[in-house]
Amino acid sequence: MLKLGSVIYSAVKPIFKIYMIMGCGFYFARKNVLSVDTGKNISDMIITLILPCLAFSKIVNNIDNSDIKEIGIIVLASVVLYGFGYLGSFFVSLLPFFPKGRCEGTCLSVGGFPNISDLPIAYIQTLSSGLVFSEAEGEKGVAYICIFLAVQLICQFNLGGYRLIQRDFKNFTPTDTASLSGTEGDHKFEEVKSITPSKTQTRNSVSLPPTLRPMPTIQDEQSIDSQIDPSVTSNSDELSSTSAYAEPQNPAPLVRENTSDIHRRGSIISRSNRSQTSLVSNLELRSMPSQNLRDLVKYYSHAEEDATGPMERPPVDAESNQPASKSTWHQFLHGFKKFLFELIDNCRRPASIGIIAAIIISMIPWVRALFVLNDQAFVDNAPDQLPPLSFVMDFVNYIADACVPLGLLMLGATIARLQFNGLPKGLWKVPLLLTILRLIILPILGVLVLTKWQHNGWFDDNKILEFVCAINFGLPPATSLIYLCAFYTPPGYPHTIQVDILALCYIFHYSAIVISLPFLTTYVLKVSLKL
């Protein structure tokens, strides 16, 4: 049995590594080296490539069909974790000082979705140096965390959990923000504004519905090129972002565009505007004041598109004289089809594909034998005496090593941009209560539930599984919440109460976790696992 001092040291040691990496990200963000635009590109790279490689690597290497029971325990533990979190945050939303009808979804998201990714992985990898867990146990623990992450991705995106935050902004419309003053923000990009047309100006100049626009012409491409490269001067005075939509002498036929085509064109125009912003800002960005939450909201906000886009408009029922019951049934079918489509569509995301493919491969012994050596099946090895597809594992293993450091750097950069302009009197109690819920109440409830499962023989002396389940009850809220909140924040109105409460939640959580997570780790190792 380990001495108490050794256990405390082992529990505190990962915090130093985690916060040192986060500190580097904090510093780079304050110096505008890791700008909002750079962070967005790194995040896209992590989500589309590095995280799927990490999940594929750890699951295929460490999970097989004998671990089905462990996967079931992880799914059940996730349901209990989300259930306790939602229930506790719901009680917080019932308190008298809670702003009713404004941030219930944000509150539920903070209580329900923990940061199950780079933070627990970094913690497990540090503890697997041999004193507490072996390296093999640490690798298996990371695979278990990837299963936890898969469940969270399903709940947060496939099942529509992200819409909780969206509902907090359902009462905002573009007209609500038109009268708001934009002079109270930072003036870093005032020069850029005079060069690059805003999204609102471009959008307001288009009179046709988004699904009934003329097909793009050569002038469209030249207009975009002229925005990106000022050297394109031919007919530049006559070309603008709206020239393709001006009524010509021979108007182009109206055709109904696919929704993906609309989003693709919007992405091209958005990227062209951002490219010109980058050309101007990259020269002076590091000498400017540090970017903050206001800049993050400006960059990520798509609320105005959501409010005016065709996907958010209610469907028009041509048979308005149908009986109410049939209309309700049609609405139910429409909602169910939309839910099913989103469920399937989100499974096409790179992270989902990587996890699903890894689980399928790990459950079929002879397929798994093509990638890694295992005792359940055998296939002829390659000339180097390794499985035929071992080069695939070399590729994903090599890329996966970058996931945790980059994730922690991005976490530190996100914290560096957090700010709040002050909350109404007494409202600071909401982030404080949510912090107490996530870092004190949930770990206590989680340990009680896991202890009961241990007494029932569910873990079968699988200490790393019980430890991973326990620490997931003591994690801060997911970092993705701040980006979802920024995404749905109306343009021109960045400092809403939702953003302020969420920012204060992160500040409270990442200040308290320095004490709460080592305390939880020490208790689980000494009392629950009896190490």
N, C-alpha and C positions, 0 to 999 in steps of 0.2 A: 504493500500500500504506500502511495506517495505521501510525503510530508505536506502539511498544510502550506508551508512557505513555498514549496516547489509548485504546488497547484496554483497558488495566487500569482506567482511569477509567470507561469505558463498562460494564465488567463489574461494577464496584463500585457504581456509581450506583443501579441498581435495588434493591440491598440496602437502601439508606437509605430509599427510599420504602416498601418492603415492611415494614420493621421499624418505621418511624414509624407506619404504619397499625395494625400489630399491637400497638404500644405503646399506642395509644389504646384498642383493644379490651381490652388487659391492664388499663389503668387503670379503665375502666368496669366491668370484671368485679370488680376488687378493691373498688370502691366500691358494688358490688351494683346499679349502674345497669343493667348488662347481666347480669341475673340468669339463673339456669338456665332458668326458665320463659320469660323474654323471649327468651333465646337459642334455645330450642326453637321458638318461634313464628317467629323470623327465619329459622331453618334451614328450617322448613317452607315459608316463603314463597320462599326461594331455590330449593329443590328443585322445588317445584310450578309456579313461574312464571318466576322470573328466569333460572335456568340454562337451561331450555328455550328461552327467548327469545334468550339469548346464542348457543346452539348453532345455532338456526334462522337468526339474523341472519348469523353469520359463514360458515356453510356455504353458504347460498343466495347470498350476495354474492360469495363467493370460490372456490367449487368448482363445476366442471362435469364433463361426461362425458369431457373430455380428461384429467382428473386421476385416472382409475381406477388407473393405475400407481402414482401417489403413495399412494393409499389402500391398495393392496396392500403397499407398502413399510412403511407405518405399522402395518398389522396384523402383518406379519412381525416388525418391530422390537418390537412389544408382546409377541409370543410369546417372542422371545429375552430381552427384559427380565424377563418373569415367570419364564421357565425358569431363568435365572441366579440370580434372587432366591430362588426356591424351593429350588434346589439348594444354594446357599450357606447359607441358613437351616437346611436339613436337616442339613448337616454340623455346624452350630453345635449343633443338638439332640442330636447324637451324643457331644458332649464329656462327660467324667465328671462335671463339676459341674452339668450341666443337670438340672433337676427332671423326671425321667421321668414321663410320664403326666399332667402337670399343665398345661403351657403350650406343647405342640408346635404347636397350631393358631395360637396368638398369635404364636409365633416365625415360622412360615411366612407369616402374613399381613403381618407387618412386612417381611419380605424380599421379598414378592411384589407388594404393592400400594403404589405411590408416590402422592404428592399431586399428581396430574395434574388441576389445575383452576385455582384462582385464582393460585397461586404462579407457575407458568411463564407464565401469561397476563400477569400484572403485569410479569414480567421481559421478555417479548417486546415488550410495548407501550412500555416505557421505551427499549429498544434501537432501536425503529423511528422515532426522531426524525430520521433522515437521516444521521447519522455512520456508523453500522454498517449498518443496513437502512433501506430506504425505508418510507414509510407503507403503501404497497400490499403490500410484502413482509411487514410486520408484521401486516396484516389477514389475509393468507394464512396466516401462521404461527399466528395464533389459531385459524383454521379447522382447521389440522392438529392443534392441541392438542385441539380438540373431537372429532376423529376418534379420537385416543388415548383421550380420556375415554369415548367410546362403547364402545371395545373393553374398557376396564376395567370399565365398568358391566355388560357382558355376562359377563365372567369372574367378577366379584365377586358379582353378584346373580342374573343369569339362569342361570348355570352352577353356582350354589351355593357360591361361594368364601366367602361369609359364614359358612357352617357350620363352617369351620375353627375359628373362635373358639368357636362353640357346643359343639363336641366337647370343649373343655377343661373345660366345666362339666357334662358328661354324668353324672358320678358324684355331683353334688350333688342333693339332694332337699329339699323343704320341711322334712322332719323333721330334716335335718342342721342347719338354722339355727334350729330352735325352741329349742335349748338354749343358743344363743349369747347373750351379754349385749349389750344394746344401749345400755349406759350409757357406753361409751367414745367415742361420737360427739359431735358438736356439739349444744348444747342450744337451738338457735335456735328450733326449732319445738315445744318442749314444750307451749306454750300451745295450739298448734293441735291437737296430738294429743288433748288433753282434749275438744276440740270435734268434730273430724272422725274418724269411725271409720276404722280402718286397712283396707287391702285384705284383709289376712288375716282380720280379724274378720268383714268382710262376706262373704267367701268361705266361711268355716267355718260360718256360720249357714245356709247353703244345703245341704240334704241331698240334693236331687235331682241327677241327673247334668246336666251343662251342656246336653246336647241334648234333655232331657226336662223342660222347665220350663213352668209355666203361662204363657199369653200375658199380656203386660203389661196392667194395669188402670189405671183412673183414679187409684187409690191410689199406683201406682208413680210417676206423674208428679207427684202432689202431694208425695210423699216427697222426690223429687229437688229440686223447687222449694223445699221447706222447708229443704233443706240449703244451697241457693244463696242464698236470701233469708230471713233470720231473721224478717222481718215476716210471713211466712206462718205464722200461729199457729193456724188452725182445725184442731182435732184433732191438733195437733202432738205432743202427748204420746203419742198412740196410734199415730203413724206412725213408721216407721223404715225402714232400708234392707232389712229382712227381713220387713216386714209383708205384702208382696205374696206372700211365699212361705210364710207361716204357713197352716196347714191350716184353711180356712173350713168353715162348716157345709155349704155346697154347693160342694164342690171343683170347680175349673175342670177341664175335660178336658185331659188331657196330649196335647200335640201336639209333633211333632218339628220343631224349628226349624232354619232354614237357618244354616249357619256364619257367614255375613255378618251375620245378625240377632244372633247371640250376640256377635260382636265389636262390633257397633254399640251394643248395650245396655251392654256393658262400657265402651265409650268414653264413653257418656253419663254413667255412674256415676262413672268416673274423672275426667271433666272437672268434674262437680259437686263432688267432693271437692277437686280442685285449685283450683276457683274459690273455695271457702270459705277454703282455705289462702292464696290470693292476697289475699282481702279482709283477712285478719289481717296477713299478712306485709308487704304493700306499704306499710303505715303505718309500720313499724318496720325494714324490711329494710335501708335504707341506713345506719341507726345500729348495725346488728348487725355481728358479725365477717364477713369476706368468705366467700362461699360457696366450697366447695372440691370436690374430687373425690368426697367422701362424699355431698354433696348431689346431684351429678350422677348418681351411681349410684342413689340413692334415687328420683330422678325418672324415670330411664329404665328401671329394672329391671323386666323382665317374666318373670324366670326361673321364679317360682312359678307363673304362669299356664301357662308352657310345660310345667312338670313335671306339672300336673294337668289341662291342657286335653285335649280329645278328639283334637286333631291329633297329639299326641305319643304317644298310646297305640298299641301295636302292633295291627294288625288281627287279629281273631279268625277263625280258619279253621274254618268249620263242618264241613268234611270232613277232620277230623283223621286219619282212617284212610287217607288217600290215600297213595300211594307217596311216598317222600322226594324222588325226582327230580321228580315232578309238583308237589309242594309247593314245591320250589326254583324250578321254572319259574314257578309262580304268583307267588312272591315277586319274581322278576325282572321279570315283567310289571307287577306292582303298583309296583315301584320305578321302572320306566321310564315308566309312565304319570304317576306323581307328578312325576318329573323333567321330563317334557314339559309337564305342566300348569304347573309353576313357571316354565319357560322362556317359555311363551307369556304367562302371567299377568304376569310382570315386564315384558314389552314394553308393557303397558298403563300403566305409570308415566309421569307427565308428562315426565320427562327423556328416557326412551326414545322416547316418542311424538314429542317435538320433534326429536330427532336423526334418527329414522327418516324422518319426514316431510320434513325438510330434505334428506336424502340423496336420497330419491326425487324431490323437486322439482328438485334440482340436476342429476340425471342425465337429465331429459327437457327438451330445449331449449325447446320451445314452452310448456311449463308454467312453466319458469323465467322465460321472457320476460314472463309475467304479473306477475311480482314485481320483476324488475330488468332493466335494459337489457343485452343481450348480443349477440354477433356471430353466434351460431349459429341464431337464429330471430328472427322479427319478428311482433309483433301490433300492432294499432292502439292507439295511445296514448290516454290520457285527455286532456281539454282542456288540462291543464297540461303536455302533452308528456312525461308520465311513464307508466310501465306502469299498467294498470288497477288492479292490486292493490298499488300502491306504498304505499298507506296502511297496509297490513299490515306492510310493512318499516319504516315510520316508527314504528309501535307497538312492534315487537320491538326495533328499534335503541335507542329511548328507554329502554325498561326494561332492556335488556342492559347499559347503562352502569353500573347499580348492582350488578352481580354481583360484580366483583372487589373493590371497597371493602368491601362487606358481608361477603364471604367472608373477607377478611383480618382484619376486625374480629372475626369469630367465631373465627378461628384464634387471635388474641391472647387472646380471652376463655377459650378452651379451655386454652391454656398457663397462664393465670393460675390455673386451678383444679387444675393437676397437683400431686400430692404423693405421697410414698410413706413408709411408716412404717418403712422399713428392711428389707433383704432378708437371707436367711440368708447366712452367711459364704461369700464367693467367688461369690455369684450375681450380683453387680454386673457380672461379666465378660460375662454374656449380653447386656445392653443395649449394652455397649461393643463387643463383637464384631459385633453387628448394625449398629451405627453405622459401624464400619469397613467392613463388607460393603456397606452402601448408599451411602456417600459416598466410598469410596476404591476398593474392588475392582470394584464394578459400573461406575463411570465408565470405569475402565481397560479392562475387557472390552468395554464398549459402544463406546468409541472404536476399539478394534482391529477389531471387527466392521464398524463403519460405514466405516472406512478401506478395508477389503477390498471392501465394496460400492461405494465411490467408485471404486476402481481398476477395478472391473468395469463401470463406466459406468452404474450404476443410478440415480444422482441427476441425471444430465444437467445439471450445473451449477446445480441447484436448491439454492442455498446455504441458504435459510431452512428447507427440509425437512431437510437434514442437520443443521443447528443444533438444530432442535426435537427431532429424534431423539436427539441427543447429550445435551442437558441433561435429558431425561427419565430418563436413566440415573443422574443425580446428585441426585435429589430425595429428600426425607425421606418417611417412611411416610404413608399417607393418614390424614387427621384422622378419617374415619369409623370407624376401628378402635376408637378410645376409646369411641365411642357404642355400637358393637356389643358391646364388652366390658362396658360398663355395662348394656346391655340384658339380657345373659345372666347377669350376676352375681346370685346368690341374694339376695333381700331379707334384711336383717339381718346380712349378712356382706359388707360392701362392700369391705373391704381384703383381697382375695385376692392371691395371688402374681402372677396374670395382670395385674391392674390395676397393681400396683406395678412390674412389669417394663415394661409398656407406658408408664407415666408416665415412668420413667427413660429409656426409649428416646426419647421426644419431647424431653426436656430435653437429652440428648446431641446429638440430631440438629439441633435448632434453635439449639444453641450452636455446633456445628461448621460448619453450612452457611454461616455468614458468611464463612468462608475457603474452603471446598471448592467452592461454586458459582461464585464469581468466578474461582477458579483454573481450573476446568473450562472456563468460558466463554472465558477468555483463551487457553487452549491450543487450543480448537477454532477460535476466530477466527483466530489467528495461524498455527497449524500445519496444521490440517485444511482450513480454508477459504482460507488464505493471503491474508487481508485486510490 
